[in-house]
Amino acid sequence: MDYTRAQIIFENRHDAGRQLAAELSEYSNSSAVVLAIPNGGVPIALEIGNTLKIDFDLVICRKIPMPLNPGVGFGAVVDDGTLILNEEAVARIGLNRQQIEYEASRVRADIKQRSMLYQATRPLVSMTGKAAIIVDDGLASGYTMMAAVQSVRHRRPREIVVAVPVASANAFAKLEGAADKVVACARALMPNYHISDFYQYWQDLSDNDVIRYLKQWQTRHFR
């Protein structure tokens, strides 16, 4: 589905996860793993994992914010050290290597802290030979997901699937060149695109929210 203007098609992230699980039904009861990008991807991925009865894990990936404009990113870093840059944005604002490394190091520190926070609540999941379904609550520029895909490749899955409720047309096309498959319930064609515009109820999730979701998963699956 393509949309030239924003419209509400998901009640919340849980509803988005259920709709997305329907698009991924071929992976039901298979040797697949759904990988959530925290924070917003976690409830969506959990709905997919529960519906399809497949394993769940995290890939902790964060955007690298622009100096003086933290709402906009110029790349992303993953918990295994994988880094990807939007070279066009870097050139446009004239960032040098020292500035890039400084901003990236701050994100790495944040990721390390999050990894320690989340690690105690989850077992490690092997990816070798499995289908890896990487999930977020939407794609805007796509660079965070690009970094996640590159990182997960190192874990030797047989296939990488990017699955999101909604994606910008540009990000969708970009990820088609990086992943083996891209699945989205909707593609946004409008120039001014906000992921939240497609959700009736939207709120930012805290680390405590993520930990609560992880504990719910463990309680349900590791009794």
PyMOL commands that set and color helices and strands:
alter all, ss='L'
color gray80, all
select helices_A, chain A and resi 13-23+25-27+41-52+87-93+97-119+143-153+169-176+195-198+207-221
alter helices_A, ss='H'
color red, helices_A
select strands_A, chain A and resi 2-3+32-36+55-58+61-66+69-78+83-85+131-135+159-168+181-188
alter strands_A, ss='S'
color yellow, strands_A
deselect
rebuild
show_as cartoon
